Amino acid sequence: MTEIVGIRFKKAGKVYYFDPAGIDLKIDDHVVVETARGIELGYVVIAPRQVVVNEITTPLKAIVRKAEEDDINRAQGIAMKEEETLTECDKLIKKLNLPMKLLSAEYNLDESRLTFSFSAEERVDFRELVRKLTGHFKTRVELRQIGPRDEAKLIGGLGKCGHPLCCETFLTEFAPVSIKMAKEQNLSLNPMKISGLCGRLLCCLGYESEQYRAMKGKVPKEGQQVSTSMGMAKVIGSNPLKQTISVELES
């Protein structure tokens, strides 16, 4: 057995596991950890607990320390600084006439690395931009191109249901969604009606997919012949939720 603690860096972000290193931690405590991007500030979403060793796929990094007030204040100051950083980067993008849409700028806690996220329809040669950004901000700069779904998660907004986007509020990872799921739920196949702000199929199509599949398995399929009190009939439609079918009599 080994002890782990679950850390998240953003709302609805992926949970990463660390070694609590004997530090007394509870849910919502802020901690300082070392990641691939350097020193970062996160918060506890899974309190320290014991798990079987073979459930851990990679060696765990230890928590550096429980965050102090100075760490939290520094993170808040950096967040304000990131807004100014976005403006400067956007000016350089326009000056270099690059076909890209700037979305966010993120410093790590010690400001040794600055990461910009952007979207673009094609691959972008941003080497000159990186050189200018590095010279301007005097720190290591990384540019990351993200897809439509990640862009929607990052920017946020309201879905067709009128609620904040699922990916922005609670979805930590994107599950595969197919047009077959819409067909199984007898939904309109109009792309405008079953696509989200990202232009991809709605994530919520997958929420009830398994339930619809199970319910549809309990009723005769369309085209199947069935016997009724009025004679033989052909199934022409069904309502899985009500567990009813519509039939057409031979007469």
Salt bridges, closest charged atoms under 4 A:
ASP29 OD1 - LYS26 NZ 3.60
ASP29 OD2 - LYS66 NZ 3.41
GLU40 OE1 - ARG37 NH1 2.52
ASP71 OD1 - ARG65 NH2 2.76
GLU88 OE2 - LYS91 NZ 3.84
GLU88 OE1 - HIS136 NE2 3.88
ASP90 OD2 - LYS94 NZ 3.46
GLU106 OE2 - LYS10 NZ 3.14
GLU111 OE2 - ARG74 NH2 3.67
GLU111 OE1 - LYS81 NZ 2.58
ASP125 OD2 - ARG127 NH2 2.87
GLU128 OE1 - ARG131 NH2 2.72
GLU128 OE2 - LYS132 NZ 3.71
GLU142 OE1 - ARG113 NH1 2.67
GLU151 OE2 - LYS101 NZ 2.79
GLU184 OE2 - ARG213 NE 3.07
GLU210 OE2 - ARG213 NH1 2.71
